Amino acid sequence: MVGSYMAWYKAPKHEVLSAAQAKKELKLLGIELEELPLINRYDAAIIDLENEGTIVVVGDVIRITRKSNTGGEGFRYYRKVSL
């Protein structure tokens, strides 16, 4: 049986940021868009976002929010969508 990656209880939350949001958050971190690690356009989490109705295009910035046993809620990662 094939299920949703995001339905797995340990899957971190993935969100597509608007261009303005991405610019603001990256500026606060002192990071340029070109410095972000990449996430493949066909990653399971990206496909799940699209299945939920979110439009994702190459170049979008994805904010990944992970819960941590030691760091609590809100540990964030950023990725740029690529092919």
Secondary structure as UniProt FT lines:
FT   HELIX           5..7
FT   TURN            9..10
FT   STRAND          13..17
FT   HELIX           19..29
FT   HELIX           33..35
FT   STRAND          38..40
FT   TURN            41..42
FT   HELIX           44..51
FT   TURN            52..53
FT   TURN            58..59
FT   STRAND          61..68
FT   TURN            69..71
FT   STRAND          72..82
//
